[in-house]
Amino acid sequence: MPWRRSSMMTSLSPENVTEIVRFHDFKFNDEEAAALAFTRGLDGCLKSYHGLEVNNTDNGNGVWIQGKSYHGLEVNNTDNGNGVWIQEWLSLAHHTAFQNSPGYPSFVARVASFASTQKLEILHVQLRPYPAEPAFTAPLTEMTVATLKSSSTSEAFEAVLKEAQTQLPSLSYGFVMEDSSRRQYLIVNGWQTIQAFERAKLDTPIFKKLDEIAENSTKLYKLTI
């Protein structure tokens, strides 16, 4: 079954932005822990998560989710691991200020000690509802990048997403800010098990609707703060 959202959720701020950083050849080590700890002290960084793909047995592909910071590894990856950092920022301007700071190049150089610097994927999104903690703190976190098909509209896609939220209580979504056409979205959702996710994909009609409107690339992560 999907992970459930608390009824005590705050509304989306016009400024709050979630940064997703996807890594390849990702490793949890002291250098990664120190780098993540550094980001948590940055002005405007609200929380961070990190993690790896679930069931990954090699060097991970990782992801950072920044602002609040989360990190993790992808689930079911059979190649060198995928990881993620997820960071929640008070505003995009706060993250941009860090990127423009004198210390940013040396910070980026540290990434090579725990991940490949050749294949970094970075995107920003304003998730609705916000914050997306029900998805990020679930036993498993689904992250789907959805690109609208040429025959689809953002209005039609968001209507299906709002319907999905009535069935998947921890689902949050937003358009990818790097895509000026606003035809690419990030969807996050929490699950208790891989099996629950796989059953829902097979048995829940809403997933078929989403696949009819967009090309969807999905990863599963086990995140920690």
C-alpha positions, 0 to 999 in steps of 0.5 A: 500500500502507498505511504500515507500523508499526515493531515497536518501539512503546510501549503506551498510557499511561492518560494520553496524549491526542492533540488534533486541531484542524481549521482552515478557511481555513488558511495556512502562514505565519510566524504559524502557525509561531510559534504551533506553536513556542509549543505545543511548549514547553508543559508536557506537550506531547510532539510536534506535527504540522501539515499541509494537505489534499493537492492543495489549491490555495487557502487551506488548511483546516488541522489541528493534532495536538498533544502531539507537534505535527503539522500539515497540509492536507487532500488533494483539497480544492477549496474554501478549504483545510482544515488540521490541528494534531495535538498529543500531550499527556502527559495531558488535564489538561496541555492543560486547564491550558493552556486555563485559563492567563492566556495562553490567550485571547491564544494563541487570538487569534493563530489568526486570522492563519493560519486562520478562528476561526469553524469550529474543530473540536477533539477529543481521543482516546486512540489505540491503539496509541500513539504513532501515529507510523507514521500521522502520519509516512507520506507521507499520513495518513488521518483518519476520524471514525466515528460508529456507526450506531444498530444498531451497538455499540462492541464490534462496531466495535472488533472490526472495527477490530482486524481492520483492524489486521491488514491496515493495520499503521499503523492506530490508533484511539480513541473521541472523548473529547468524545462522552459516549456513546462512539459516535464514534471517530477512526481514523488510518492511513498511506498511501504514495499517494492511489492506494493509499488509493483502491484499498484502499477499492475492493478491501479488504473491511474498508472495507465492514465499517467502512461497514456499522457506522458513518458515516465521514467521511475526510480525507487530509493531508500532515503535517510536524513 
